[in-house]
Amino acid sequence: MIKDNEAVCHKKYKTIVQLDFESNRKCMSTIVSDGSKNIQFIKGAPERLLEKCTKYFDKGTNAAVDMTAKQRQTFLALIEKQAGQG
């Protein structure tokens, strides 16, 4: 799905529910379906999204691996570094 552009996604997937941004959640969510499976997209504050993550994609192994507290902190440090660069 990541390779699909927006027009293809709108044809291929039906929106099931959309949860608008809320300051207490610090994120917004959309759940879509292709008829056989549901997929949830979430956009929001990195620290909120990372606390929900149980896995991440490791380019070295080309696989989803378990998210650890150490890896979560590494991601947060990278995000803060990039944010500081403007």
PyMOL commands that set and color helices and strands:
alter all, ss='L'
color gray80, all
select helices_A, chain A and resi 6-12+46-52+69-84
alter helices_A, ss='H'
color red, helices_A
select strands_A, chain A and resi 14-22+27-33+38-44+55-58+63-66
alter strands_A, ss='S'
color yellow, strands_A
deselect
rebuild
show_as cartoon
